[in-house]
Amino acid sequence: MERVNQTSSVSEFILLGLSSRPEDQKPLFTLFLVIYLITITGNLLIILAICTDPKLQTPMYFFLSFLSFIDICLTTTVVPRMLVNFLSEKTISYAGCLTQMYFFYAFGNTDSFILAVMAYDRYVAICDPMHYITTISHRRCVLLVAFSCSFTHLHSLLHTLLLNHLTFCNSNVIHHFVCDLSPLMKLSCSSTFLNEIVIKTEGPIVLVTPFLFITFSYIRIFIAVLKIPSAAGKRKAFSTCGSHLSLVTLFYGSIFYVYLQPLSTYTVQDHIVTIVYTVVSSMLNPFIYSLRNKDLKQGLRKLMSKRKPQAAPS
């Protein structure tokens, strides 16, 4: 009972957000509202285009549609709470904070795993095209997506349960715009030794393994492309990977900057970088793929043409 009383002494947290200056709140609200609407609209259009166009019923676009769905979920976990904080009280309940952290890590890591699955898809398509249909079967696609979701949710649940055992009895001010592990652990007045051990061991494995898998896949792809005799063939092979590589660079560049550093060095500067992989990459995903992919462009045109009202007969 004593443990419960200590923990419950902090019933809510204060998310300071990106800025504490009153004059910044409305411009930031407008900016992130626009970003959120663009993100939701763009990713929904990608999903609808893939679902309605028979030409896009392939494993690559199946993974892309799921990536768009996860991007919507990740952005929705973060941005609406930010919008509320810009215009009203910055408080969030203890349970609400842990819930946000759970989905923040679950969807963020699922993004990472889906990017790795997409790299595997490109590797098989370029390095073993003769067996692509049998290797990347519909059943295997579903299993890869199911594993990506279940494993990352278990990872998130582990860290949420460990955090729930900490005692918060002093400051309740989170110097961040989202409930994240590092700033929350800094507020704890109990030992975080076990949490830090898990973060330093299990955390990097979950974070780095998909990146290493992507790196290995693209090394094999690069070697295979170099063996293609024609320049046109090389360009075609690289063009199928360009969009994915752009997302991987944007996502992992920012996420490694934030999380592959000591807990004590976590600073306000990291908040801006966190926006890149939680908000910006989700918004840019539809643009990166639609601008560089002819099939997806055609699918979007077909989708938009169906939405246009038909002219009345004369």
Backbone bond lengths (Angstrom), bond angles and torsions (degrees), N, CA, C in turn:
res aa  C-N    CA-C-N  psi(-1)  N-CA   C-N-CA  omega(-1)  CA-C   N-CA-C  phi
1 M - - - 1.465 - - 1.518 111.92 -
2 E 1.340 115.12 -35.55 1.465 118.15 179.75 1.513 111.38 -61.24
3 R 1.339 114.33 -38.28 1.464 119.54 179.69 1.523 111.12 -61.94
4 V 1.314 116.66 -43.49 1.460 120.97 -178.99 1.514 110.62 -63.91
5 N 1.327 116.78 -41.77 1.460 120.51 -178.70 1.520 111.75 -64.31
6 Q 1.351 115.94 -40.10 1.467 119.49 178.91 1.516 110.60 -64.73
7 T 1.320 115.75 -45.58 1.456 119.35 -176.97 1.525 111.17 -67.01
8 S 1.336 116.49 -38.80 1.451 119.83 -176.17 1.520 113.16 -76.65
9 S 1.371 117.60 -2.87 1.458 119.28 178.19 1.524 111.34 -65.05
10 V 1.328 116.48 -22.94 1.471 121.32 171.78 1.525 107.18 -108.15
11 S 1.313 116.74 103.51 1.467 121.12 -177.23 1.521 112.37 -94.19
12 E 1.339 116.82 -13.24 1.463 120.81 179.05 1.527 109.94 -153.48
13 F 1.315 114.43 160.10 1.461 121.28 177.51 1.522 109.24 -118.35
14 I 1.318 114.92 161.61 1.460 121.50 175.85 1.523 108.52 -113.53
15 L 1.320 116.54 115.32 1.470 121.63 176.70 1.526 108.70 -88.10
16 L 1.327 116.81 110.19 1.468 119.66 -177.22 1.521 112.36 -68.23
17 G 1.318 117.17 -26.92 1.467 120.41 178.20 1.515 112.70 79.32
18 L 1.324 115.26 -156.84 1.465 121.01 -176.51 1.519 112.44 -83.61
19 S 1.322 116.54 -27.58 1.459 120.00 -177.80 1.527 109.39 -153.42
20 S 1.312 115.48 142.36 1.474 120.41 177.83 1.527 111.98 -99.48
21 R 1.323 117.06 -1.31 1.471 120.61 -179.06 1.530 110.13 -78.86
22 P 1.327 118.43 128.17 1.479 121.34 -177.77 1.523 113.68 -58.15
23 E 1.333 117.35 -35.70 1.464 120.29 -176.94 1.528 112.66 -70.26
24 D 1.341 117.44 -14.37 1.468 120.67 -179.80 1.520 112.90 -89.07
25 Q 1.323 117.67 -16.00 1.459 120.63 -168.96 1.527 113.49 -66.11
26 K 1.337 118.00 -48.03 1.472 120.39 -178.83 1.521 112.98 -67.49
27 P 1.367 119.42 -43.88 1.476 118.66 175.79 1.529 112.48 -61.05
28 L 1.342 117.25 -39.68 1.467 119.82 178.49 1.522 111.18 -67.75
29 F 1.331 116.57 -38.07 1.468 120.94 176.74 1.531 110.08 -59.60
30 T 1.324 116.18 -47.36 1.466 120.55 -179.87 1.514 111.60 -62.39
31 L 1.338 116.66 -44.92 1.461 121.75 -178.99 1.527 111.33 -59.99
32 F 1.325 117.20 -49.84 1.463 119.96 -175.51 1.521 112.19 -76.56
33 L 1.322 118.00 -24.50 1.458 119.88 173.14 1.523 110.34 -66.65
34 V 1.329 116.45 -43.33 1.469 121.22 177.49 1.525 110.22 -62.95
35 I 1.337 116.51 -45.59 1.473 120.79 179.29 1.532 110.43 -60.30
36 Y 1.319 116.67 -42.68 1.464 121.03 -178.88 1.525 111.47 -64.42
37 L 1.329 116.53 -44.43 1.467 120.57 179.80 1.528 110.84 -64.63
38 I 1.330 117.06 -40.39 1.465 120.88 177.37 1.525 110.34 -63.69
39 T 1.332 116.31 -42.76 1.468 121.25 -179.33 1.522 111.66 -62.27
40 I 1.325 116.50 -48.68 1.463 120.67 -179.10 1.523 110.77 -63.92
41 T 1.339 116.44 -47.31 1.467 120.56 -178.39 1.517 111.43 -63.19
42 G 1.324 116.79 -48.38 1.465 121.14 -177.39 1.513 112.58 -61.71
43 N 1.322 116.99 -46.79 1.468 119.84 -178.41 1.522 112.41 -71.27
44 L 1.329 117.74 -33.61 1.463 120.16 175.02 1.527 111.02 -64.63
45 L 1.332 116.54 -39.93 1.469 120.16 177.87 1.521 111.23 -63.26
46 I 1.348 116.57 -39.50 1.463 120.38 176.78 1.530 110.22 -61.24
47 I 1.318 116.94 -46.35 1.467 121.31 -179.32 1.523 111.20 -62.91
48 L 1.338 116.65 -46.03 1.469 120.95 -179.04 1.525 111.31 -65.15
49 A 1.330 117.17 -41.18 1.466 120.81 179.56 1.520 110.84 -62.09
50 I 1.325 116.91 -42.60 1.467 121.27 -179.15 1.528 110.88 -69.13
51 C 1.323 116.86 -38.79 1.473 120.20 -178.10 1.525 113.06 -72.16
52 T 1.338 117.72 -28.04 1.464 120.96 -174.07 1.523 114.11 -99.61
53 D 1.323 118.42 -14.10 1.468 121.30 -178.37 1.528 109.87 -102.23
54 P 1.338 118.69 115.55 1.475 120.99 179.97 1.526 113.27 -58.75
55 K 1.335 117.30 -30.48 1.470 120.39 -179.50 1.532 112.02 -66.90
56 L 1.318 115.77 -20.48 1.466 119.84 -177.94 1.526 112.66 -98.67
57 Q 1.329 116.97 11.78 1.464 120.81 179.06 1.523 109.99 -86.02
58 T 1.320 115.90 63.11 1.469 122.84 179.18 1.527 109.07 -125.74
59 P 1.337 117.45 161.95 1.473 119.40 -179.93 1.523 113.86 -55.30
60 M 1.338 117.40 -41.57 1.467 120.42 -178.11 1.525 111.40 -57.64
61 Y 1.330 116.43 -45.21 1.469 120.45 -178.48 1.525 111.56 -78.37
62 F 1.321 117.22 -25.88 1.462 120.16 173.04 1.532 109.92 -62.08
63 F 1.340 116.19 -45.70 1.463 120.66 177.71 1.527 111.01 -66.03
64 L 1.326 116.40 -38.25 1.472 120.01 179.54 1.528 110.99 -64.89
65 S 1.323 117.15 -40.52 1.464 120.02 179.17 1.521 110.99 -64.89
66 F 1.329 116.00 -37.25 1.467 118.92 177.99 1.525 110.92 -70.49
67 L 1.335 116.36 -36.74 1.473 120.03 175.47 1.523 110.43 -60.82
68 S 1.322 117.32 -41.47 1.465 121.30 177.85 1.522 110.80 -63.84
69 F 1.334 116.61 -39.71 1.466 120.12 178.14 1.530 110.74 -63.05
70 I 1.330 117.18 -44.52 1.467 121.14 179.82 1.531 110.16 -66.10
71 D 1.328 117.60 -36.39 1.469 120.58 176.97 1.525 111.14 -61.98
72 I 1.323 116.51 -39.75 1.470 120.53 176.61 1.529 109.94 -62.45
73 C 1.337 115.99 -44.68 1.470 120.65 -179.22 1.528 111.10 -64.61
74 L 1.332 117.39 -43.85 1.463 121.09 -178.87 1.522 111.12 -63.88
75 T 1.327 116.23 -45.72 1.468 119.96 -179.95 1.524 110.86 -64.95
76 T 1.332 116.88 -38.65 1.461 120.86 179.82 1.529 111.44 -68.09
77 T 1.312 117.29 -28.22 1.461 121.13 176.13 1.528 111.69 -67.10
78 V 1.329 116.38 -31.29 1.469 120.99 -172.21 1.526 113.61 -102.83
79 V 1.345 117.58 -52.72 1.465 121.09 -166.49 1.535 114.23 -69.03
80 P 1.333 121.31 -47.05 1.478 118.72 -179.96 1.525 113.61 -54.68
81 R 1.343 116.67 -38.55 1.465 120.02 177.15 1.529 110.33 -64.46
82 M 1.340 116.96 -38.44 1.461 121.16 177.06 1.525 110.46 -62.64
83 L 1.326 116.71 -43.41 1.467 121.25 -177.88 1.526 110.85 -62.68
84 V 1.324 116.42 -40.96 1.467 120.34 177.41 1.528 110.46 -62.63
85 N 1.333 115.52 -42.41 1.467 119.87 -177.99 1.520 112.93 -67.05
86 F 1.325 116.82 -29.31 1.464 119.81 -179.28 1.529 111.64 -66.28
87 L 1.331 117.07 -33.58 1.465 120.57 -172.28 1.521 114.42 -111.26
88 S 1.330 118.26 -7.98 1.463 119.44 -178.28 1.516 109.68 -142.06
89 E 1.296 117.10 -157.83 1.453 121.18 -179.57 1.526 111.03 -62.88
90 K 1.327 114.96 145.45 1.457 120.68 -176.74 1.519 112.34 -93.95
91 T 1.315 117.17 15.80 1.464 119.75 -177.36 1.523 111.78 -84.42
92 I 1.319 114.56 150.76 1.465 122.11 174.01 1.521 107.10 -141.34
93 S 1.317 117.57 137.09 1.464 121.05 -177.26 1.530 110.94 -65.53
94 Y 1.323 115.62 159.66 1.468 121.17 178.43 1.529 110.42 -57.67
95 A 1.337 116.14 -48.11 1.466 120.68 179.69 1.526 111.13 -65.36
96 G 1.335 116.16 -39.78 1.461 120.40 178.99 1.507 111.87 -64.22
97 C 1.334 116.77 -37.28 1.461 121.30 179.85 1.525 111.01 -66.23
98 L 1.336 116.95 -45.83 1.462 120.37 179.26 1.530 111.51 -66.58
99 T 1.336 115.74 -35.36 1.466 119.29 177.44 1.524 110.93 -65.24
100 Q 1.330 116.22 -43.95 1.464 119.59 178.11 1.527 110.89 -62.24
101 M 1.338 116.35 -42.81 1.470 119.83 179.48 1.523 111.41 -61.90
102 Y 1.330 116.09 -40.52 1.471 120.12 179.60 1.534 110.61 -58.71
103 F 1.331 117.21 -52.29 1.466 120.02 -177.38 1.533 111.44 -71.98
104 F 1.315 116.68 -30.25 1.466 121.25 177.00 1.531 110.50 -59.22
105 Y 1.337 116.37 -47.25 1.458 120.45 179.44 1.528 111.78 -75.68
106 A 1.322 117.17 -37.23 1.465 120.08 -179.05 1.530 111.07 -62.45
107 F 1.329 117.06 -50.82 1.470 120.20 -177.96 1.526 111.76 -73.04
108 G 1.343 116.67 -36.34 1.460 119.46 179.05 1.519 111.84 -62.68
109 N 1.327 117.10 -44.31 1.459 120.51 179.28 1.525 112.04 -73.49
110 T 1.334 117.19 -30.81 1.467 119.20 174.57 1.518 110.10 -63.02
111 D 1.329 117.49 -40.64 1.463 122.02 173.76 1.520 110.28 -52.56
112 S 1.326 115.67 -46.72 1.460 121.44 -178.72 1.520 111.71 -62.04
113 F 1.320 116.88 -44.71 1.465 121.01 -178.79 1.526 111.63 -68.87
114 I 1.332 117.28 -37.05 1.467 119.29 178.63 1.522 110.69 -67.10
115 L 1.326 117.89 -36.26 1.466 120.68 175.25 1.530 110.42 -62.04
116 A 1.332 116.87 -36.45 1.469 120.54 176.64 1.528 111.04 -68.57
117 V 1.325 117.05 -40.56 1.470 121.55 177.87 1.525 110.10 -62.98
118 M 1.330 117.06 -39.79 1.466 121.06 178.53 1.526 111.01 -66.22
119 A 1.327 117.15 -34.33 1.466 120.40 176.00 1.528 110.41 -65.68
120 Y 1.329 116.42 -39.57 1.467 121.36 176.86 1.522 110.49 -62.72
121 D 1.321 116.23 -41.19 1.465 121.05 177.81 1.524 111.09 -59.93
122 R 1.336 117.24 -44.65 1.467 121.36 179.42 1.530 110.91 -67.65
123 Y 1.319 116.45 -36.02 1.471 120.92 179.08 1.534 110.48 -62.03
124 V 1.330 116.68 -47.02 1.469 120.14 -179.76 1.527 110.28 -66.79
125 A 1.335 117.05 -40.65 1.465 121.01 -178.00 1.523 112.09 -62.74
126 I 1.318 118.18 -35.01 1.464 121.79 -175.74 1.525 111.89 -95.80
127 C 1.324 117.63 -39.84 1.463 120.67 -174.38 1.530 113.39 -90.87
128 D 1.333 117.83 -22.97 1.463 120.75 -179.87 1.534 110.28 -142.12
129 P 1.337 116.74 58.26 1.475 120.16 -173.61 1.526 113.84 -63.74
130 M 1.329 117.92 -27.19 1.461 120.76 -177.51 1.529 111.61 -66.66
131 H 1.314 116.73 -27.97 1.468 120.61 -178.16 1.522 112.20 -109.58
132 Y 1.339 116.13 16.06 1.472 119.56 -174.71 1.538 111.70 -61.40
133 I 1.322 117.08 -45.29 1.472 120.89 -175.48 1.522 111.37 -63.04
134 T 1.339 116.09 -39.80 1.466 119.06 -178.86 1.528 111.57 -79.95
135 T 1.328 117.60 -35.23 1.472 120.93 -178.69 1.521 111.14 -71.80
136 I 1.338 116.20 -47.81 1.465 120.95 179.99 1.533 107.86 -100.47
137 S 1.311 116.46 64.20 1.465 121.52 178.20 1.523 109.85 -76.27
138 H 1.330 115.31 166.34 1.468 119.29 179.69 1.528 110.59 -61.69
139 R 1.319 116.82 -39.81 1.472 120.70 179.37 1.517 110.67 -61.73
140 R 1.344 116.52 -43.31 1.465 119.50 -179.89 1.523 111.29 -67.77
141 C 1.324 117.20 -35.88 1.474 120.81 176.70 1.526 110.45 -59.25
142 V 1.334 115.37 -46.56 1.469 120.27 -179.38 1.526 110.54 -64.38
143 L 1.328 116.93 -40.82 1.463 120.87 179.79 1.527 111.46 -65.03
144 L 1.328 117.28 -40.87 1.465 120.99 179.45 1.527 111.26 -64.10
145 V 1.326 115.98 -41.71 1.468 120.50 178.54 1.526 110.05 -67.87
146 A 1.329 116.64 -42.19 1.466 120.83 -179.96 1.526 111.16 -62.99
147 F 1.329 116.39 -41.58 1.468 119.99 177.91 1.522 110.54 -65.05
148 S 1.330 117.42 -43.05 1.464 121.59 -179.65 1.524 111.04 -58.42
149 C 1.327 116.42 -41.62 1.465 120.61 -179.19 1.526 111.99 -72.45
150 S 1.324 117.09 -48.94 1.467 120.60 -174.53 1.519 111.73 -66.79
151 F 1.317 117.47 -42.79 1.468 120.27 -177.79 1.528 111.26 -65.27
152 T 1.316 116.91 -43.28 1.466 120.02 -178.32 1.527 111.85 -70.42
153 H 1.334 117.21 -31.69 1.462 119.42 176.57 1.530 110.79 -70.02
154 L 1.325 117.55 -35.51 1.461 120.59 175.91 1.527 110.36 -66.38
155 H 1.315 116.52 -40.76 1.475 122.05 176.43 1.523 110.39 -59.74
156 S 1.311 116.80 -45.63 1.461 121.58 -179.59 1.524 110.92 -66.61
157 L 1.329 116.57 -39.95 1.464 120.93 179.44 1.528 110.85 -62.77
158 L 1.328 116.90 -40.29 1.465 121.32 179.02 1.526 111.36 -57.95
159 H 1.337 116.62 -49.87 1.460 120.43 -178.07 1.530 111.88 -69.10
160 T 1.316 117.03 -33.68 1.469 119.96 178.77 1.521 110.98 -67.79
161 L 1.331 116.91 -42.12 1.466 120.75 179.12 1.527 111.19 -66.17
162 L 1.328 117.11 -40.48 1.460 120.53 178.01 1.527 111.17 -64.50
163 L 1.327 116.34 -39.64 1.464 120.12 179.15 1.524 110.79 -67.58
164 N 1.320 116.39 -34.16 1.463 120.92 -178.47 1.529 112.05 -66.25
165 H 1.339 117.58 -18.90 1.456 121.33 179.10 1.527 112.46 -87.42
166 L 1.322 117.87 -4.46 1.467 120.54 177.95 1.524 110.44 -79.78
167 T 1.308 115.71 158.15 1.458 122.04 177.86 1.522 109.47 -103.74
168 F 1.327 116.04 129.12 1.464 121.84 176.77 1.532 107.52 -117.18
169 C 1.325 116.16 106.64 1.458 118.64 -174.21 1.532 112.78 -132.35
170 N 1.302 117.96 3.60 1.466 119.89 179.50 1.525 110.29 -116.55
171 S 1.321 116.91 -113.65 1.461 120.63 -179.95 1.523 111.22 -71.39
172 N 1.319 116.39 145.54 1.463 120.98 176.33 1.523 111.47 -119.92
173 V 1.344 116.16 19.39 1.463 121.82 -178.14 1.523 109.79 -92.95
174 I 1.344 116.67 116.59 1.464 122.33 178.38 1.528 108.61 -95.54
175 H 1.312 116.11 119.35 1.465 120.62 -179.63 1.530 109.31 -83.70
176 H 1.306 114.75 66.71 1.466 120.78 -178.10 1.520 107.69 -164.82
177 F 1.347 116.39 171.16 1.467 120.48 176.34 1.526 111.41 -101.83
178 V 1.341 116.16 -0.70 1.463 121.44 -179.82 1.523 108.45 -143.93
179 C 1.315 116.72 151.29 1.467 120.70 177.13 1.528 108.68 -74.51
180 D 1.315 116.41 103.39 1.461 123.01 -177.07 1.530 109.06 -117.95
181 L 1.325 116.90 157.59 1.456 121.50 -175.22 1.526 113.56 -59.15
182 S 1.319 116.51 -52.68 1.465 120.34 -172.89 1.524 113.43 -59.77
183 P 1.349 119.96 -53.03 1.466 118.79 178.88 1.527 113.55 -64.60
184 L 1.343 117.72 -29.95 1.467 120.22 177.67 1.521 110.90 -70.75
185 M 1.319 117.16 -41.02 1.457 120.18 179.31 1.519 111.79 -65.56
186 K 1.317 116.86 -30.22 1.464 120.32 177.35 1.528 111.78 -64.73
187 L 1.332 117.12 -25.70 1.464 121.74 -178.63 1.523 112.51 -84.20
188 S 1.317 117.96 -13.20 1.458 120.75 -175.01 1.528 111.06 -71.29
189 C 1.326 115.27 140.31 1.468 119.82 175.63 1.523 111.01 -105.65
190 S 1.328 116.28 14.98 1.467 121.40 173.18 1.521 108.46 -117.14
191 S 1.312 116.55 173.02 1.461 121.23 -176.96 1.528 111.48 -67.27
192 T 1.327 115.99 131.24 1.468 121.45 177.74 1.533 110.64 -107.60
193 F 1.333 115.93 19.92 1.467 120.84 -175.02 1.521 111.72 -57.67
194 L 1.352 117.15 -49.02 1.461 120.80 -178.89 1.532 110.88 -63.29
195 N 1.345 116.85 -42.48 1.465 120.90 178.62 1.521 111.25 -58.54
196 E 1.340 115.66 -44.04 1.463 119.65 -177.77 1.519 112.03 -69.27
197 I 1.345 116.57 -35.29 1.465 120.20 177.04 1.528 110.05 -62.46
198 V 1.338 116.35 -45.42 1.466 120.78 179.81 1.525 110.78 -64.93
199 I 1.330 116.95 -41.90 1.463 121.24 179.17 1.525 110.87 -62.01
200 K 1.330 117.07 -40.86 1.471 121.19 -176.33 1.521 113.07 -78.21
201 T 1.325 117.62 -18.52 1.466 120.63 -179.36 1.524 112.12 -105.54
202 E 1.328 115.56 -63.47 1.465 119.78 -177.33 1.525 112.09 -72.75
203 G 1.340 116.74 -37.28 1.470 121.09 -177.46 1.513 114.27 -56.01
204 P 1.361 117.79 -56.65 1.473 119.00 -179.84 1.522 113.77 -60.25
205 I 1.350 116.83 -31.54 1.472 119.28 178.72 1.527 109.84 -63.27
206 V 1.332 116.27 -46.81 1.467 120.62 -179.60 1.522 110.78 -66.20
207 L 1.319 117.50 -35.89 1.457 121.59 -176.40 1.523 112.45 -80.95
208 V 1.331 116.74 -44.19 1.467 120.96 -171.89 1.524 112.62 -84.23
209 T 1.343 118.04 -32.51 1.465 120.29 -176.77 1.531 113.31 -56.67
210 P 1.345 119.84 -48.89 1.471 118.31 176.70 1.523 112.94 -59.76
211 F 1.332 116.98 -37.85 1.473 120.08 179.43 1.527 110.69 -65.01
212 L 1.324 117.62 -42.77 1.469 120.52 178.01 1.527 110.57 -64.03
213 F 1.321 116.72 -37.61 1.462 121.34 177.56 1.528 110.17 -62.93
214 I 1.335 116.62 -42.76 1.465 121.43 177.79 1.520 110.18 -63.63
215 T 1.331 116.71 -44.79 1.466 121.73 -179.81 1.517 111.16 -60.31
216 F 1.335 116.51 -46.32 1.467 121.17 179.42 1.525 110.38 -62.10
217 S 1.329 116.92 -42.60 1.468 121.00 -179.91 1.522 111.04 -60.85
218 Y 1.330 116.54 -43.46 1.464 119.23 -177.05 1.527 112.83 -75.72
219 I 1.317 117.81 -25.15 1.475 119.63 172.41 1.522 109.16 -65.04
220 R 1.336 116.32 -44.77 1.468 120.34 177.82 1.527 111.02 -65.50
221 I 1.323 116.90 -39.14 1.469 120.78 178.41 1.528 110.26 -63.74
222 F 1.324 116.10 -44.72 1.472 120.69 -178.97 1.527 110.93 -61.27
223 I 1.333 116.55 -42.69 1.473 120.53 178.76 1.524 110.36 -63.53
224 A 1.353 116.23 -42.04 1.466 120.10 -179.43 1.520 111.35 -66.38
225 V 1.334 117.55 -39.43 1.466 121.18 -178.84 1.526 110.88 -66.99
226 L 1.328 117.33 -37.00 1.462 120.83 179.26 1.530 111.67 -62.18
227 K 1.325 116.61 -24.82 1.468 120.40 180.00 1.526 112.78 -83.09
228 I 1.340 117.31 -10.20 1.467 120.41 177.52 1.525 108.84 -71.18
229 P 1.330 118.85 125.11 1.474 120.43 -173.45 1.527 114.78 -69.08
230 S 1.336 118.36 -39.26 1.467 120.58 -174.81 1.529 111.95 -88.28
231 A 1.327 115.04 145.52 1.466 120.50 177.76 1.524 110.84 -66.89
232 A 1.345 116.20 -35.06 1.463 120.57 179.01 1.524 110.73 -64.50
233 G 1.322 116.07 -39.32 1.460 120.56 178.63 1.520 111.60 -65.23
234 K 1.331 115.69 -38.94 1.464 119.56 178.09 1.520 111.13 -65.63
235 R 1.342 116.20 -42.56 1.462 120.05 179.67 1.535 111.19 -63.13
236 K 1.345 115.54 -41.00 1.464 119.40 -179.80 1.527 110.96 -64.25
237 A 1.347 115.87 -41.29 1.464 119.93 -179.94 1.529 111.01 -65.00
238 F 1.334 116.59 -44.38 1.463 120.67 -179.22 1.530 111.66 -68.80
239 S 1.348 116.29 -31.87 1.464 119.35 -177.65 1.522 111.86 -64.99
240 T 1.343 116.72 -29.70 1.465 120.27 179.42 1.527 111.72 -73.95
241 C 1.336 116.18 -14.44 1.476 120.49 -177.83 1.526 112.88 -107.74
242 G 1.331 117.01 -14.71 1.464 120.50 -173.12 1.518 113.82 -58.19
243 S 1.333 117.00 -47.06 1.458 120.95 -178.25 1.519 111.02 -63.81
244 H 1.323 115.87 -43.97 1.457 120.15 -179.53 1.525 111.19 -63.95
245 L 1.324 117.10 -42.18 1.462 121.04 179.15 1.528 111.73 -63.01
246 S 1.329 116.25 -36.98 1.471 120.54 178.32 1.526 110.37 -62.26
247 L 1.344 116.55 -44.88 1.467 120.24 178.91 1.522 111.76 -65.81
248 V 1.329 116.52 -41.08 1.465 120.88 179.87 1.525 110.80 -61.35
249 T 1.330 116.86 -44.02 1.467 121.20 179.87 1.521 111.13 -62.68
250 L 1.323 116.19 -46.19 1.470 121.21 -179.25 1.527 110.81 -64.68
251 F 1.320 116.84 -46.15 1.462 121.71 -174.92 1.524 111.33 -69.25
252 Y 1.331 117.13 -54.80 1.466 120.04 -174.73 1.523 112.73 -74.35
253 G 1.320 117.34 -30.60 1.463 119.37 177.24 1.521 111.47 -58.64
254 S 1.343 115.81 -44.47 1.469 120.16 -179.04 1.525 112.22 -77.19
255 I 1.330 117.31 -38.33 1.467 119.69 -175.50 1.526 111.30 -71.57
256 F 1.333 117.85 -35.33 1.463 119.89 177.29 1.529 110.97 -68.98
257 Y 1.326 115.73 -35.86 1.464 119.58 178.93 1.527 110.77 -60.27
258 V 1.324 116.28 -38.58 1.472 120.48 -176.23 1.522 111.88 -80.19
259 Y 1.341 117.85 -45.91 1.460 119.72 -166.69 1.522 115.14 -100.44
260 L 1.303 119.23 -18.90 1.464 119.55 178.30 1.527 110.41 -94.43
261 Q 1.319 115.17 56.82 1.456 122.66 176.04 1.524 107.63 -148.31
262 P 1.336 117.26 159.23 1.470 119.72 -179.52 1.513 112.12 -59.72
263 L 1.321 115.74 148.65 1.463 121.76 -179.48 1.523 111.87 -57.40
264 S 1.340 116.48 -38.37 1.465 120.90 -175.54 1.522 113.29 -68.73
265 T 1.341 117.15 -18.72 1.466 119.72 -177.21 1.519 112.97 -93.63
266 Y 1.338 117.40 3.84 1.467 121.52 -179.33 1.526 109.50 -66.59
267 T 1.328 117.18 116.00 1.459 121.97 -172.47 1.524 111.39 -123.51
268 V 1.331 115.09 176.24 1.464 121.49 179.22 1.529 110.73 -62.68
269 Q 1.318 117.68 -29.86 1.466 121.33 179.39 1.527 111.70 -59.40
270 D 1.324 116.16 -29.95 1.463 120.31 -179.59 1.526 112.51 -68.27
271 H 1.338 117.07 -19.85 1.465 120.15 179.86 1.520 110.58 -62.76
272 I 1.314 116.54 -42.77 1.460 121.02 -179.23 1.519 110.70 -63.86
273 V 1.336 115.70 -41.13 1.467 119.91 179.52 1.521 110.52 -67.41
274 T 1.341 117.46 -35.21 1.465 121.36 178.18 1.525 110.96 -60.55
275 I 1.324 116.59 -34.29 1.468 121.13 178.77 1.528 110.86 -61.01
276 V 1.337 116.32 -32.43 1.466 120.17 -176.46 1.522 110.99 -61.77
277 Y 1.354 118.15 -49.23 1.464 118.90 -176.31 1.520 113.55 -87.15
278 T 1.337 118.21 -16.66 1.461 119.27 178.87 1.523 113.17 -93.44
279 V 1.328 116.65 -31.82 1.463 120.64 -173.29 1.527 112.18 -119.81
280 V 1.335 116.43 -53.57 1.467 120.62 -172.72 1.523 112.04 -66.53
281 S 1.344 117.21 -46.79 1.473 119.20 -178.58 1.521 111.52 -63.61
282 S 1.336 117.52 -36.53 1.467 120.85 177.47 1.520 111.46 -65.74
283 M 1.343 116.82 -34.99 1.459 120.75 179.01 1.526 111.06 -73.06
284 L 1.345 116.81 -37.74 1.475 120.84 -175.38 1.528 113.03 -80.58
285 N 1.323 117.42 -19.93 1.465 121.01 -178.45 1.532 113.45 -49.84
286 P 1.346 119.82 -52.17 1.477 119.30 179.80 1.527 112.96 -62.06
287 F 1.337 117.31 -37.51 1.458 120.47 -178.85 1.526 111.20 -69.22
288 I 1.332 116.80 -43.35 1.463 121.04 -179.02 1.520 110.59 -60.39
289 Y 1.338 116.79 -43.80 1.465 119.57 -177.62 1.523 112.84 -79.06
290 S 1.317 118.11 -38.50 1.460 119.63 -176.30 1.527 112.22 -73.85
291 L 1.332 117.28 -31.28 1.466 120.17 -178.54 1.524 111.89 -77.24
292 R 1.330 118.24 -24.67 1.461 121.29 -173.85 1.522 113.10 -110.61
293 N 1.324 117.74 3.90 1.457 120.38 -175.25 1.527 109.78 -126.43
294 K 1.318 116.49 113.62 1.467 121.33 -175.89 1.530 111.70 -65.90
295 D 1.329 116.96 -42.98 1.465 120.13 -178.99 1.521 111.49 -62.33
296 L 1.326 115.91 -41.68 1.458 119.63 179.57 1.530 110.97 -69.18
297 K 1.335 116.41 -35.44 1.472 119.98 175.37 1.524 110.73 -59.25
298 Q 1.332 115.25 -45.83 1.465 119.71 179.69 1.526 110.91 -64.62
299 G 1.324 116.77 -39.36 1.458 120.39 178.11 1.521 112.11 -62.99
300 L 1.340 116.27 -39.84 1.466 120.64 177.54 1.527 111.27 -67.36
301 R 1.354 116.42 -38.31 1.480 119.95 177.97 1.527 110.20 -63.30
302 K 1.334 116.52 -43.44 1.466 120.39 178.62 1.523 110.78 -61.70
303 L 1.339 115.15 -42.07 1.462 119.98 -179.71 1.522 110.84 -63.45
304 M 1.334 116.68 -43.68 1.461 120.56 -178.20 1.521 111.09 -69.78
305 S 1.338 116.52 -34.77 1.462 119.79 179.26 1.522 111.16 -66.91
306 K 1.346 116.99 -32.51 1.464 120.67 176.80 1.517 111.28 -69.20
307 R 1.338 116.39 -29.04 1.466 120.65 -178.00 1.533 112.59 -77.69
308 K 1.346 114.85 -21.89 1.459 118.46 -178.26 1.527 110.30 -71.35
309 P 1.333 118.55 137.88 1.470 120.78 178.82 1.519 111.36 -65.70
310 Q 1.304 116.12 135.49 1.461 120.59 179.13 1.517 110.12 -72.88
311 A 1.347 115.30 141.60 1.477 119.61 179.80 1.513 109.64 -69.20
312 A 1.319 115.76 138.77 1.457 120.73 -179.45 1.524 110.29 -70.07
313 P 1.340 118.65 139.70 1.462 120.84 -179.84 1.526 110.79 -65.79
314 S 1.330 115.45 141.56 1.482 119.88 -178.56 1.519 110.24 -79.40
